[in-house]
Amino acid sequence: MTRVLHVTEAMGSGVLSLVDSISRRQAEEGADVQVLFMPRPETPTDAALRARFDRRVALRRVSTGSRHGDLRALWRAVSRTAGEVDAVHAHSSIAGAIVRLAMNRRLPADRVFFSPHGFAFLRLDLPAPARLGIRRLERALARRSTLVLTSPSEFAVASEALRPARAHLLQTGIPSESVSRLPRVADPARRPVVAMIGRLVHQKAPWRFAAAARALGARADFVWIGGGSPEDERRWLGDARVRVTGWVSPTELSALIDTVDVLLFPSLWEGMSLSLVQAQAQGIPAVVSDVVGNRDSVEDGVTGFVCADDDALIAATARLLDDPGLRERMSAAALDWARRALTDDALGRDSLAVYRLAAERAGSSAR
């Protein structure tokens, strides 16, 4: 039985969904799986997490009441597991740094894995010198781990920017049974709904969504599924007519997606957004920014539009709003695309195979 420890300091939003997905699939394959995590403001309660995760997955929360204390405690907790697991898989940048430094000389790099879910050096809210420094740090840390990337474009960025010795592409997505069976049919009697899904934060470019709402508010209702601080809502949405739902459960999210006609997803950077994948799997045409992950989730011109700039985002959204037949064709194509390319049924088997292959290569090179 393979013993796996997943570690993250970002237990919320998309990372939470991905850690839930991979740990569940690995447990289904018979692995002994633990998840060690630091809470964030948006992290669900322990009871909610326990209800969400597979019952065979052990959840371990590290919380001291202060962020610096939590980081030190996470380091200590990771360090103590070195002789107890076969693979340590870190998710998100801070956990990635902690795990790779804590495991240095404790576990070989072939048994330490890192998935960034959006490289920090792609963050446009950081100054250029900071992004350069983070990229150099990631290049150094790449030597102490095996990178596990969740989209082809993220793999391409890693290969070019970091030149890692060990890297694998691991397809993530949603369960195949979650893909809707029937495409959406436009209802001319109902006012269309344009939605965004995610935290209302800088990464998701809420001002772009607000600009589309101002330009196209006469043609559709605009809804932000998720939420942020009241200050950020006022700063970035301003007077735009956008309804903000606040945090919703996975069940509520699925029901809300079924009310949407167009997904407008204008983020500045991503890894592989499961919210976007889920919308495609429920037959929602998507208008997305041309960034890592987004361009892998949408077939441009077939299941939605991949757009290079703000004007293109608004124009593509308007095109879909004005053409119900195009929405229906893209809805049917999105379901076919999701079945072919956006499901995670093999995630447990494939991820465990990545761990085993890394260990076998390490054994071969040592002989």
GIBELCOR-V321960 format. One record per residue. PHI is phi in degrees with one decimal (NA if undefined). PSI is psi in degrees with one decimal (999 if undefined). D_LAST is the distance of its C-alpha to the last C-alpha in Angstrom with 2 decimals. Layout:
# GIBELCOR-V321960
phi:PHI psi:PSI d_last:D_LAST
phi:PHI psi:PSI d_last:D_LAST
This chain:
# GIBELCOR-V321960
phi:NA psi:128.7 d_last:24.23
phi:-78.5 psi:130.0 d_last:22.66
phi:-101.6 psi:121.0 d_last:24.10
phi:-123.6 psi:136.4 d_last:25.09
phi:-118.8 psi:120.2 d_last:27.04
phi:-97.9 psi:139.3 d_last:29.04
phi:-132.7 psi:133.1 d_last:30.66
phi:-152.2 psi:147.3 d_last:33.60
phi:-103.5 psi:7.1 d_last:36.51
phi:-122.8 psi:51.3 d_last:38.33
phi:-78.3 psi:74.8 d_last:39.35
phi:-169.5 psi:161.3 d_last:42.16
phi:53.4 psi:-132.1 d_last:43.20
phi:-65.3 psi:-38.6 d_last:40.50
phi:-63.8 psi:-40.5 d_last:37.46
phi:-56.6 psi:-46.3 d_last:38.96
phi:-61.8 psi:-41.6 d_last:39.32
phi:-70.1 psi:-40.4 d_last:35.75
phi:-67.2 psi:-40.1 d_last:34.28
phi:-58.5 psi:-45.7 d_last:36.68
phi:-64.4 psi:-50.5 d_last:35.65
phi:-69.9 psi:-37.9 d_last:31.86
phi:-66.9 psi:-38.4 d_last:32.09
phi:-64.1 psi:-47.4 d_last:34.64
phi:-65.2 psi:-36.7 d_last:32.67
phi:-68.7 psi:-39.8 d_last:29.52
phi:-62.8 psi:-37.3 d_last:31.74
phi:-63.3 psi:-27.3 d_last:33.23
phi:-85.5 psi:0.8 d_last:29.80
phi:96.2 psi:6.6 d_last:29.51
phi:-75.5 psi:154.6 d_last:27.39
phi:-92.0 psi:109.6 d_last:28.41
phi:-119.8 psi:131.7 d_last:29.58
phi:-122.3 psi:149.4 d_last:31.10
phi:-124.7 psi:117.5 d_last:32.81
phi:-105.1 psi:125.0 d_last:33.39
phi:-145.2 psi:153.1 d_last:36.05
phi:-98.7 psi:136.7 d_last:38.67
phi:-76.7 psi:153.4 d_last:42.07
phi:-120.0 psi:169.6 d_last:43.94
phi:-55.2 psi:-34.3 d_last:47.69
phi:-90.8 psi:2.0 d_last:47.20
phi:-66.8 psi:129.9 d_last:44.80
phi:-62.2 psi:165.5 d_last:46.54
phi:-65.0 psi:162.6 d_last:47.51
phi:-57.5 psi:-39.8 d_last:45.23
phi:-64.1 psi:-41.2 d_last:47.45
phi:-67.5 psi:-38.9 d_last:47.18
phi:-65.1 psi:-42.5 d_last:43.38
phi:-62.8 psi:-37.0 d_last:43.19
phi:-70.5 psi:-28.4 d_last:45.48
phi:-82.4 psi:-45.1 d_last:43.42
phi:-76.7 psi:155.2 d_last:39.84
phi:-57.0 psi:139.2 d_last:38.65
phi:-63.8 psi:-21.0 d_last:39.65
phi:-81.9 psi:-9.0 d_last:36.13
phi:-91.0 psi:123.7 d_last:34.83
phi:-82.8 psi:127.4 d_last:35.22
phi:-105.3 psi:130.9 d_last:36.88
phi:-130.0 psi:112.7 d_last:36.73
phi:-91.2 psi:135.9 d_last:39.10
phi:-111.9 psi:114.0 d_last:38.80
phi:-151.2 psi:120.8 d_last:42.25
phi:-112.7 psi:-6.7 d_last:43.96
phi:101.2 psi:-12.0 d_last:46.90
phi:-136.2 psi:147.9 d_last:45.76
phi:-63.9 psi:-45.1 d_last:43.20
phi:-63.7 psi:-39.5 d_last:41.74
phi:-64.4 psi:-38.2 d_last:41.65
phi:-63.8 psi:-41.0 d_last:39.94
phi:-64.8 psi:-42.3 d_last:37.19
phi:-64.1 psi:-41.2 d_last:36.58
phi:-66.4 psi:-36.3 d_last:36.66
phi:-64.9 psi:-43.2 d_last:34.20
phi:-56.7 psi:-47.9 d_last:31.77
phi:-64.3 psi:-42.1 d_last:32.21
phi:-65.0 psi:-41.1 d_last:31.89
phi:-63.8 psi:-44.8 d_last:28.63
phi:-59.2 psi:-36.7 d_last:27.20
phi:-71.3 psi:-14.6 d_last:28.14
phi:-91.3 psi:-3.6 d_last:26.18
phi:-52.0 psi:-42.4 d_last:22.64
phi:-90.4 psi:4.8 d_last:21.85
phi:-109.0 psi:-8.7 d_last:23.99
phi:-131.2 psi:160.5 d_last:22.59
phi:-93.8 psi:-26.4 d_last:19.62
phi:-148.5 psi:136.5 d_last:20.81
phi:-114.7 psi:124.9 d_last:23.43
phi:-121.5 psi:110.9 d_last:25.39
phi:-93.3 psi:145.1 d_last:27.98
phi:-128.3 psi:125.2 d_last:31.05
phi:85.3 psi:159.6 d_last:33.34
phi:-65.8 psi:-46.2 d_last:33.05
phi:-66.8 psi:-45.8 d_last:33.93
phi:-61.4 psi:-36.6 d_last:31.74
phi:-60.3 psi:-42.9 d_last:28.91
phi:-67.6 psi:-45.4 d_last:29.39
phi:-60.8 psi:-48.4 d_last:29.82
phi:-62.8 psi:-45.9 d_last:26.75
phi:-69.7 psi:-33.1 d_last:24.38
phi:-76.5 psi:-40.4 d_last:25.94
phi:-67.0 psi:-32.5 d_last:26.20
phi:-90.3 psi:-2.1 d_last:22.59
phi:-58.9 psi:124.3 d_last:21.31
phi:70.7 psi:-1.5 d_last:19.09
phi:-98.7 psi:-38.8 d_last:19.89
phi:-132.9 psi:144.6 d_last:17.69
phi:-67.0 psi:154.5 d_last:14.87
phi:-58.8 psi:-25.6 d_last:16.46
phi:-73.1 psi:-8.9 d_last:14.88
phi:-114.0 psi:7.1 d_last:17.10
phi:-115.2 psi:126.0 d_last:20.16
phi:-125.4 psi:148.1 d_last:22.39
phi:-139.3 psi:126.3 d_last:25.63
phi:-118.7 psi:116.2 d_last:28.58
phi:-75.4 psi:-29.7 d_last:31.43
phi:52.6 psi:45.5 d_last:34.16
phi:111.0 psi:97.3 d_last:35.89
phi:-61.1 psi:136.9 d_last:34.37
phi:-64.7 psi:-26.5 d_last:36.55
phi:-75.5 psi:-2.6 d_last:36.75
phi:-92.9 psi:-3.2 d_last:38.76
phi:-70.3 psi:116.9 d_last:41.42
phi:-81.5 psi:-3.6 d_last:44.71
phi:-88.0 psi:1.0 d_last:46.38
phi:-106.3 psi:147.0 d_last:44.42
phi:-66.3 psi:155.8 d_last:45.49
phi:-55.9 psi:-42.5 d_last:43.53
phi:-61.2 psi:-36.6 d_last:42.24
phi:-66.9 psi:-41.7 d_last:40.86
phi:-63.7 psi:-38.1 d_last:39.10
phi:-64.8 psi:-42.7 d_last:37.58
phi:-63.3 psi:-41.4 d_last:36.37
phi:-64.9 psi:-39.6 d_last:34.83
phi:-63.9 psi:-40.6 d_last:33.04
phi:-64.6 psi:-40.8 d_last:31.57
phi:-62.5 psi:-44.6 d_last:30.49
phi:-62.3 psi:-36.9 d_last:28.90
phi:-64.6 psi:-40.5 d_last:27.00
phi:-67.7 psi:-43.7 d_last:25.61
phi:-69.8 psi:-24.3 d_last:24.85
phi:-60.2 psi:-25.9 d_last:23.13
phi:-71.7 psi:-15.5 d_last:20.14
phi:-103.1 psi:14.2 d_last:19.93
phi:-159.0 psi:175.8 d_last:20.05
phi:-109.9 psi:124.1 d_last:19.90
phi:-79.6 psi:137.1 d_last:23.41
phi:-122.5 psi:106.5 d_last:25.15
phi:-101.0 psi:146.2 d_last:28.36
phi:-107.5 psi:6.2 d_last:31.28
phi:-152.1 psi:152.2 d_last:33.19
phi:-58.5 psi:-38.7 d_last:32.64
phi:-71.4 psi:-32.2 d_last:34.66
phi:-67.7 psi:-37.9 d_last:32.74
phi:-61.9 psi:-41.9 d_last:29.48
phi:-64.3 psi:-41.7 d_last:31.25
phi:-62.8 psi:-44.5 d_last:32.42
phi:-62.1 psi:-43.1 d_last:28.97
phi:-62.9 psi:-40.6 d_last:27.48
phi:-77.7 psi:-44.9 d_last:30.35
phi:-83.6 psi:-32.2 d_last:30.95
phi:-111.6 psi:-22.6 d_last:27.53
phi:47.3 psi:56.4 d_last:25.08
phi:-71.4 psi:148.9 d_last:22.31
phi:-75.3 psi:-27.7 d_last:18.66
phi:-134.6 psi:120.6 d_last:18.53
phi:-153.7 psi:142.5 d_last:21.77
phi:-134.4 psi:147.7 d_last:23.13
phi:-98.7 psi:124.3 d_last:26.72
phi:-124.8 psi:113.6 d_last:27.93
phi:-70.0 psi:128.1 d_last:31.49
phi:-113.0 psi:170.5 d_last:33.78
phi:167.9 psi:-144.9 d_last:37.40
phi:-124.2 psi:163.1 d_last:39.80
phi:-60.9 psi:142.4 d_last:40.13
phi:-60.8 psi:-30.1 d_last:41.56
phi:-70.3 psi:-11.6 d_last:44.44
phi:-85.0 psi:-10.4 d_last:45.51
phi:-72.9 psi:127.2 d_last:46.35
phi:-61.6 psi:150.7 d_last:50.13
phi:-87.6 psi:-31.8 d_last:51.65
phi:-118.3 psi:138.9 d_last:54.63
phi:-70.0 psi:164.1 d_last:54.95
phi:-72.5 psi:141.9 d_last:57.32
phi:-113.9 psi:124.1 d_last:60.94
phi:-65.3 psi:135.9 d_last:62.89
phi:-107.9 psi:104.9 d_last:65.93
phi:-65.0 psi:-17.3 d_last:68.67
phi:-85.6 psi:-7.7 d_last:70.60
phi:-111.4 psi:139.4 d_last:67.87
phi:-69.7 psi:129.5 d_last:67.03
phi:-64.0 psi:155.8 d_last:63.42
phi:-121.2 psi:128.7 d_last:60.81
phi:-109.2 psi:130.1 d_last:58.19
phi:-132.6 psi:156.3 d_last:55.46
phi:-122.7 psi:147.6 d_last:52.46
phi:-123.0 psi:125.7 d_last:49.90
phi:148.2 psi:175.4 d_last:48.12
phi:-67.7 psi:145.2 d_last:48.76
phi:-86.1 psi:82.6 d_last:51.57
phi:-135.5 psi:170.0 d_last:49.59
phi:-54.7 psi:-41.2 d_last:49.18
phi:-53.7 psi:-35.6 d_last:46.02
phi:-87.7 psi:1.5 d_last:48.09
phi:51.5 psi:57.7 d_last:50.86
phi:-61.8 psi:-25.4 d_last:53.80
phi:-64.9 psi:-30.2 d_last:56.28
phi:-66.9 psi:-42.3 d_last:55.34
phi:-64.2 psi:-41.3 d_last:56.14
phi:-62.7 psi:-40.1 d_last:59.36
phi:-62.2 psi:-40.4 d_last:60.35
phi:-65.8 psi:-38.4 d_last:59.96
phi:-63.9 psi:-39.3 d_last:62.03
phi:-67.8 psi:-40.0 d_last:64.78
phi:-74.0 psi:-33.2 d_last:64.79
phi:-119.7 psi:11.6 d_last:64.62
phi:-60.2 psi:-24.1 d_last:66.13
phi:-73.2 psi:-17.5 d_last:69.18
phi:-103.7 psi:-17.3 d_last:67.07
phi:-159.6 psi:161.3 d_last:64.66
phi:-90.1 psi:144.0 d_last:63.80
phi:-115.8 psi:129.5 d_last:60.75
phi:-131.9 psi:130.6 d_last:58.60
phi:-101.2 psi:111.8 d_last:55.63
phi:-88.6 psi:106.4 d_last:53.66
phi:132.1 psi:-162.0 d_last:52.18
phi:-173.7 psi:177.7 d_last:53.53
phi:-154.1 psi:-162.1 d_last:53.23
phi:-73.7 psi:152.2 d_last:55.36
phi:-56.6 psi:-35.4 d_last:59.10
phi:-63.7 psi:-43.4 d_last:58.90
phi:-67.8 psi:-37.5 d_last:56.26
phi:-60.7 psi:-45.5 d_last:58.27
phi:-67.1 psi:-41.4 d_last:61.37
phi:-67.1 psi:-42.8 d_last:59.65
phi:-99.2 psi:-27.2 d_last:57.81
phi:-96.9 psi:-30.7 d_last:59.96
phi:53.5 psi:-128.6 d_last:63.29
phi:-90.0 psi:5.9 d_last:66.24
phi:-65.3 psi:143.0 d_last:64.24
phi:-84.2 psi:83.5 d_last:65.11
phi:-125.5 psi:126.0 d_last:61.75
phi:-89.0 psi:128.3 d_last:61.49
phi:-106.5 psi:122.8 d_last:58.58
phi:-79.9 psi:-26.7 d_last:57.59
phi:80.6 psi:178.7 d_last:55.47
phi:-59.7 psi:139.6 d_last:52.37
phi:-129.7 psi:154.0 d_last:52.31
phi:-76.0 psi:164.2 d_last:50.34
phi:-55.6 psi:-38.5 d_last:48.10
phi:-66.7 psi:-43.0 d_last:50.97
phi:-65.0 psi:-37.4 d_last:53.48
phi:-60.5 psi:-47.1 d_last:51.28
phi:-59.5 psi:-42.4 d_last:51.13
phi:-65.8 psi:-39.2 d_last:54.91
phi:-67.2 psi:-40.5 d_last:55.54
phi:-58.5 psi:-35.2 d_last:53.39
phi:-66.3 psi:-13.9 d_last:55.64
phi:-94.4 psi:-2.6 d_last:58.60
phi:-93.7 psi:143.8 d_last:57.05
phi:-103.6 psi:-34.5 d_last:57.94
phi:-139.2 psi:130.8 d_last:55.82
phi:-95.5 psi:122.7 d_last:52.77
phi:-107.6 psi:110.8 d_last:52.88
phi:-123.1 psi:86.5 d_last:49.48
phi:-99.7 psi:31.1 d_last:49.75
phi:-61.5 psi:158.5 d_last:46.83
phi:-86.7 psi:-30.6 d_last:45.54
phi:-157.6 psi:154.3 d_last:41.82
phi:-149.8 psi:175.9 d_last:39.76
phi:-108.0 psi:-76.9 d_last:36.33
phi:-153.2 psi:101.8 d_last:37.34
phi:-75.8 psi:118.1 d_last:40.62
phi:-72.5 psi:-24.1 d_last:40.97
phi:-64.5 psi:-42.9 d_last:44.72
phi:-64.8 psi:-44.2 d_last:44.98
phi:-59.2 psi:-44.6 d_last:42.91
phi:-62.7 psi:-40.5 d_last:45.18
phi:-62.6 psi:-43.1 d_last:48.29
phi:-61.7 psi:-39.7 d_last:47.17
phi:-70.7 psi:-15.9 d_last:46.41
phi:-101.3 psi:12.9 d_last:49.95
phi:79.8 psi:28.2 d_last:51.37
phi:-99.3 psi:117.3 d_last:52.27
phi:-59.1 psi:140.2 d_last:52.37
phi:-122.9 psi:137.1 d_last:50.59
phi:-110.2 psi:116.8 d_last:51.42
phi:-130.7 psi:155.4 d_last:48.46
phi:-74.5 psi:152.5 d_last:47.53
phi:-86.2 psi:78.0 d_last:45.05
phi:-132.0 psi:169.8 d_last:42.10
phi:-49.7 psi:136.2 d_last:38.47
phi:87.6 psi:-53.0 d_last:38.43
phi:-59.7 psi:-44.4 d_last:42.12
phi:-70.8 psi:-15.3 d_last:41.75
phi:-89.3 psi:-19.0 d_last:39.10
phi:-93.2 psi:-19.2 d_last:41.37
phi:-124.9 psi:130.5 d_last:44.56
phi:-83.3 psi:110.1 d_last:45.28
phi:-60.7 psi:126.7 d_last:47.64
phi:80.6 psi:-4.6 d_last:51.04
phi:-116.7 psi:-54.3 d_last:50.07
phi:-108.8 psi:2.9 d_last:49.36
phi:162.6 psi:-159.2 d_last:50.65
phi:-133.1 psi:134.7 d_last:50.62
phi:-101.7 psi:118.9 d_last:48.04
phi:-115.9 psi:142.9 d_last:50.18
phi:-87.9 psi:-21.8 d_last:49.72
phi:-151.7 psi:177.0 d_last:52.44
phi:-62.6 psi:-43.4 d_last:54.98
phi:-61.6 psi:-39.1 d_last:57.76
phi:-66.8 psi:-36.4 d_last:55.58
phi:-60.1 psi:-46.1 d_last:54.65
phi:-68.3 psi:-42.6 d_last:58.35
phi:-63.2 psi:-41.6 d_last:59.34
phi:-67.0 psi:-39.2 d_last:56.74
phi:-63.6 psi:-43.8 d_last:57.82
phi:-61.0 psi:-41.3 d_last:61.44
phi:-59.4 psi:-44.2 d_last:60.72
phi:-68.2 psi:-39.1 d_last:59.29
phi:-64.3 psi:-35.1 d_last:62.16
phi:-84.5 psi:-9.8 d_last:64.70
phi:-130.4 psi:85.7 d_last:63.26
phi:-57.4 psi:-34.9 d_last:62.91
phi:-63.9 psi:-38.4 d_last:62.03
phi:-65.4 psi:-40.3 d_last:59.04
phi:-59.9 psi:-42.2 d_last:57.88
phi:-66.3 psi:-42.0 d_last:58.13
phi:-65.5 psi:-42.2 d_last:56.21
phi:-69.2 psi:-31.4 d_last:53.43
phi:-62.4 psi:-47.3 d_last:53.36
phi:-63.3 psi:-40.4 d_last:52.78
phi:-66.8 psi:-36.2 d_last:50.11
phi:-63.8 psi:-39.0 d_last:48.34
phi:-66.4 psi:-42.1 d_last:48.09
phi:-63.7 psi:-44.0 d_last:46.66
phi:-61.3 psi:-43.5 d_last:44.16
phi:-62.4 psi:-42.1 d_last:43.15
phi:-64.0 psi:-35.5 d_last:42.56
phi:-81.6 psi:-34.4 d_last:40.39
phi:-133.8 psi:-6.9 d_last:38.38
phi:-122.7 psi:19.7 d_last:39.01
phi:-103.5 psi:159.3 d_last:38.10
phi:-118.0 psi:20.9 d_last:35.24
phi:-57.8 psi:-29.9 d_last:35.19
phi:-95.9 psi:7.3 d_last:31.52
phi:-61.8 psi:-43.2 d_last:30.48
phi:-63.8 psi:-50.8 d_last:29.13
phi:-60.3 psi:-46.5 d_last:27.11
phi:-69.6 psi:-38.4 d_last:25.84
phi:-68.2 psi:-41.3 d_last:24.96
phi:-65.2 psi:-33.2 d_last:23.02
phi:-66.1 psi:-36.6 d_last:21.16
phi:-61.4 psi:-45.0 d_last:20.33
phi:-60.7 psi:-45.7 d_last:18.95
phi:-66.1 psi:-41.6 d_last:16.81
phi:-62.9 psi:-40.2 d_last:15.57
phi:-62.6 psi:-42.7 d_last:14.62
phi:-66.4 psi:-39.8 d_last:12.69
phi:-65.6 psi:-39.3 d_last:10.88
phi:-66.0 psi:-37.4 d_last:10.07
phi:-64.2 psi:-40.5 d_last:8.88
phi:-65.6 psi:-38.7 d_last:6.50
phi:-66.4 psi:-42.0 d_last:5.39
phi:-69.8 psi:-25.0 d_last:5.50
phi:-79.4 psi:-19.0 d_last:3.81
phi:-83.6 psi:999 d_last:0.00
